[in-house]
Amino acid sequence: MTEGDSPTVARRRIRLALREARDAAGLTQMQVAEEMEWSLSKVIRIENGDVTIAPNDLRPLLSFYGIKDRKQVSDLLTSARIARARQRQAWYQTPDFREHLSDATRRLIEYEIEAVAIRSYSIYYIPGFLQTERYAAALTGKFGEELASPKKELLLAARQNRRQTLLSRLAAVEVFVLLEESVFMRPIGGEETFAEQLHEMRRVAAEGQIHLRMLPFALDYPIANNGSYDLMALSTEDTDSEVLYRENGMNDEIVEDKTTTQRHRQRFDQLWHLSKDEPDTIRFIDTRIKKLETRSPSPDIPELE
């Protein structure tokens, strides 16, 4: 625990520690609520990170859980104070975004802002935080029946805000993007829009702002059928700080179970080392761009050097 932790990181540390302590004590959330004379919803919201716990509430709760080590208690109290620090309302917490973004999506954005490393594995589309405006609009438009117009517009605005936020802090976060070859072959939005998207991906990869690799079709390796996902590491020192985000159709979720996050990280690392390296991936992108622009020339897209 450090005084330099952000409220986001401190709040996560507190709620995970309390959940683990309750499990270790063999207590249910209802038993905790009854002992502390709280509502059950308060216990649930604290453990979910929806609200922060006051230090005056934390002390008796730790005592109930049998946590008496002075350093541990002190660290958790420090985390509680930091977690309750006032922050300027973030754009994704404003009423319009709160109405249309899921809890998991808002937490994803919050963690992206704090992450020291992001690992993204995708088998269908360019990851959301790298999508150009036209590519994102074309992709979101394919879900027209499921998405009403106001929500669609907010999702597009959120995606561009995520992209700009990430690009503004690339000096503070390492980004590893691993894409199946099919992602490079699927011309979302048409050839011109997709060529523009590939140009932008090529630029940030060639400049070393992100690490980009491709998994070729011909890879003879058992790839687990677990879909696309993002892993966000919130600390360079805490090996258990990674958070998993994944989508399934119109639903999404944040997973913080250590066994699950570690399994996905292991799979990511295995595939990363088997994939095409960065120079080979950039050369493949060059080839795709050339083919796309031969069929659909676009004078607005700059020439490759």
C-alpha positions in Angstrom: 0.0 0.0 0.0 1.4 3.4 -1.0 0.1 6.9 -0.3 0.4 7.5 -4.1 -2.3 5.0 -5.0 -5.3 6.4 -6.8 -8.8 6.1 -5.3 -9.6 3.5 -7.9 -6.7 1.2 -7.0 -7.3 1.8 -3.3 -11.0 1.0 -3.5 -10.3 -2.2 -5.4 -7.7 -3.3 -2.8 -10.1 -2.7 0.0 -13.1 -4.6 -1.4 -10.9 -7.6 -2.5 -9.3 -7.8 0.9 -12.7 -7.6 2.7 -14.2 -10.3 0.4 -11.2 -12.6 1.0 -11.4 -12.0 4.8 -15.1 -12.8 4.9 -14.5 -16.0 2.9 -11.6 -17.0 5.1 -13.8 -16.5 8.2 -16.6 -18.7 6.7 -19.2 -15.9 6.9 -22.0 -15.0 4.5 -22.8 -11.5 3.5 -26.1 -11.8 5.5 -24.2 -12.8 8.7 -21.9 -9.8 8.3 -24.9 -7.4 7.7 -26.6 -8.7 10.9 -23.5 -8.5 13.0 -22.6 -5.0 11.8 -26.3 -3.9 11.9 -26.1 -2.9 8.2 -28.4 -3.7 5.4 -27.4 -6.6 3.2 -27.2 -4.2 0.2 -24.5 -2.2 2.0 -22.3 -5.2 2.4 -22.9 -6.2 -1.2 -22.2 -2.7 -2.5 -18.9 -2.5 -0.5 -17.7 -5.8 -1.8 -18.7 -4.9 -5.4 -16.9 -1.6 -5.2 -20.1 0.4 -5.8 -19.5 2.4 -2.5 -16.5 3.0 -0.3 -16.3 2.0 3.3 -15.6 4.7 6.0 -12.6 4.1 8.3 -15.0 4.1 11.3 -16.9 1.3 9.7 -13.8 -0.6 8.6 -12.2 -0.9 12.1 -15.1 -3.0 13.7 -15.5 -5.0 10.5 -11.8 -6.0 10.6 -12.2 -6.9 14.2 -15.2 -9.1 13.4 -13.1 -10.8 10.7 -10.3 -11.5 13.2 -7.8 -9.2 11.5 -5.6 -7.8 14.2 -2.2 -7.4 12.6 -1.3 -3.8 13.1 0.4 -3.3 9.8 -2.4 -4.9 7.8 -5.0 -2.9 9.7 -3.0 0.3 9.1 -2.6 -0.4 5.4 -6.3 -1.1 5.0 -7.3 2.0 6.8 -5.0 4.0 4.6 -6.6 2.5 1.5 -10.0 3.3 2.9 -9.1 7.0 3.3 -7.6 7.2 -0.2 -10.6 5.4 -1.7 -12.9 8.0 -0.2 -10.9 11.0 -1.6 -13.0 13.3 -3.7 -12.4 13.1 -7.4 -13.7 15.3 -10.2 -16.6 13.5 -11.8 -15.2 11.5 -14.7 -16.9 11.7 -18.1 -18.1 8.1 -17.9 -19.9 8.8 -14.6 -22.1 11.6 -15.9 -25.8 10.8 -16.0 -26.0 10.2 -19.8 -23.1 7.7 -19.8 -24.3 6.0 -16.6 -27.7 5.4 -18.3 -26.3 3.7 -21.4 -23.0 2.1 -20.3 -23.1 -1.1 -18.3 -21.4 -1.3 -14.9 -18.7 -3.6 -16.4 -18.0 -1.1 -19.2 -17.7 1.8 -16.7 -15.3 -0.2 -14.6 -13.4 -1.2 -17.7 -12.9 2.5 -18.6 -11.9 3.3 -15.0 -9.3 0.5 -15.0 -7.9 1.5 -18.4 -7.2 4.9 -17.1 -5.3 3.5 -14.1 -3.6 0.5 -15.9 0.2 0.2 -16.2 -0.2 -2.5 -18.8 -3.0 -3.6 -21.1 -3.1 -6.9 -23.0 -5.8 -7.2 -25.6 -6.6 -10.4 -27.5 -9.2 -10.2 -30.2 -10.5 -12.8 -32.7 -13.1 -10.7 -34.5 -12.6 -6.9 -34.4 -10.0 -4.2 -33.7 -10.1 -3.6 -29.9 -12.4 -0.7 -28.9 -9.7 1.5 -27.5 -7.9 1.5 -30.9 -10.9 2.0 -33.2 -11.1 5.0 -35.4 -14.3 7.0 -35.4 -15.5 5.6 -38.8 -14.6 2.0 -38.0 -16.4 2.2 -34.7 -19.5 3.7 -36.3 -19.5 1.0 -38.9 -19.1 -1.8 -36.4 -21.7 -0.4 -34.0 -24.1 0.1 -36.9 -24.2 -3.7 -37.4 -26.0 -4.1 -34.1 -28.8 -1.7 -35.1 -31.6 -3.9 -34.1 -30.2 -4.3 -30.5 -29.1 -0.7 -30.0 -31.4 2.3 -29.9 -30.1 5.5 -31.5 -29.3 7.3 -28.2 -27.4 4.4 -26.8 -25.5 3.9 -30.1 -24.4 7.5 -30.1 -23.2 7.3 -26.4 -21.3 4.1 -27.1 -19.5 5.7 -30.0 -18.7 8.8 -27.9 -17.4 6.5 -25.1 -15.2 4.6 -27.6 -13.6 7.7 -28.9 -13.1 9.1 -25.4 -11.4 5.8 -24.4 -9.1 6.0 -27.5 -8.1 9.6 -26.8 -7.4 8.8 -23.2 -5.2 5.9 -24.0 -3.3 7.7 -26.7 -2.7 10.6 -24.3 -1.0 8.3 -21.7 0.9 5.8 -23.8 4.1 6.9 -22.1 2.7 5.6 -18.8 1.1 2.3 -20.0 2.4 -0.6 -22.0 -0.1 -1.9 -24.6 0.1 -5.4 -26.1 -2.4 -6.2 -28.8 -2.7 -9.7 -30.2 -5.1 -10.1 -33.1 -6.2 -13.2 -35.1 -5.4 -12.9 -38.8 -9.2 -12.7 -39.5 -9.3 -9.3 -37.8 -7.0 -7.9 -40.6 -9.1 -9.6 -43.3 -12.6 -8.4 -42.2 -13.2 -5.0 -43.9 -15.6 -3.5 -41.4 -17.2 -0.3 -42.9 -15.9 -1.1 -46.4 -12.4 -1.0 -47.9 -11.8 2.8 -47.5 -12.8 2.9 -43.8 -10.9 -0.3 -43.0 -7.8 1.0 -44.8 -7.9 4.1 -42.7 -8.2 1.9 -39.6 -5.2 -0.1 -40.6 -3.2 3.0 -41.3 -3.8 4.2 -37.8 -2.9 0.9 -36.3 0.2 0.7 -38.3 1.2 4.2 -37.2 1.1 3.6 -33.5 2.7 0.2 -33.9 5.5 1.4 -36.1 6.2 4.3 -33.7 6.5 1.8 -30.9 3.6 3.2 -29.0 1.9 -0.2 -28.8 3.2 -3.8 -29.3 1.1 -5.4 -32.1 1.3 -9.0 -33.2 -0.8 -11.2 -35.4 -1.8 -14.9 -35.0 -1.7 -16.4 -38.5 -4.4 -18.8 -39.8 -1.6 -21.4 -40.4 -0.6 -21.5 -36.7 -0.6 -25.2 -35.7 -1.4 -24.7 -32.0 -4.5 -25.5 -29.9 -6.1 -22.1 -29.4 -8.5 -22.1 -26.5 -12.0 -21.2 -27.5 -12.5 -18.4 -24.9 -13.2 -15.5 -27.2 -11.7 -12.0 -27.1 -10.7 -10.4 -23.8 -8.7 -7.6 -22.2 -6.3 -7.9 -19.3 -5.4 -4.7 -17.3 -2.6 -4.7 -14.8 -3.0 -2.0 -12.2 0.4 -2.3 -10.6 4.0 -3.3 -11.6 4.6 -4.7 -8.2 1.5 -6.6 -7.4 1.3 -9.8 -9.5 -2.4 -10.2 -8.6 -3.4 -6.8 -9.8 -4.7 -7.9 -13.2 -8.4 -7.5 -14.1 -10.1 -9.3 -16.9 -12.8 -7.8 -19.2 -14.7 -9.9 -21.7 -17.9 -9.5 -23.8 -20.5 -12.1 -24.8 -22.9 -10.7 -27.4 -24.5 -7.7 -25.8 -23.4 -8.6 -22.3 -20.0 -7.9 -20.7 -18.3 -8.6 -17.4 -15.3 -7.7 -15.2 -13.6 -10.8 -13.7 -11.2 -10.4 -10.8 -10.9 -14.1 -9.7 -7.1 -14.8 -9.6 -7.4 -18.2 -11.0 -9.3 -16.9 -14.1 -7.1 -13.9 -14.7 -3.9 -15.9 -14.3 -5.2 -18.6 -16.7 -6.0 -15.9 -19.4 -2.6 -14.2 -18.8 -0.8 -17.6 -19.3 -2.8 -18.2 -22.6 -2.0 -14.7 -23.8 1.7 -15.1 -23.2 1.8 -18.5 -24.9 0.1 -17.2 -28.0 2.1 -13.9 -28.0 5.4 -15.9 -28.3 3.9 -18.1 -31.1 2.6 -15.1 -33.1 4.2 -13.1 -35.9 6.5 -10.5 -34.4 6.0 -6.8 -34.7 8.0 -6.2 -38.0 6.3 -9.1 -39.7 2.9 -7.9 -38.5 3.5 -4.4 -39.9 4.6 -5.9 -43.2 1.4 -7.9 -43.3 -0.6 -4.7 -42.6 1.2 -2.9 -45.4 0.2 -5.7 -47.8 -3.4 -5.4 -46.7 -3.5 -1.7 -47.0 -2.0 -1.8 -50.5 -4.7 -4.3 -51.7 -7.5 -2.3 -50.1 -6.4 1.0 -51.6 -5.8 -0.6 -55.0 -9.5 -1.6 -55.1 -10.7 1.6 -53.3 -8.2 4.5 -53.6 -8.5 7.2 -51.0 -6.5 10.4 -51.4 -7.2 11.4 -47.8 -5.0 8.6 -46.5 -1.3 9.4 -46.4 1.3 7.3 -48.3 3.4 4.8 -46.4 7.0 5.7 -46.1 
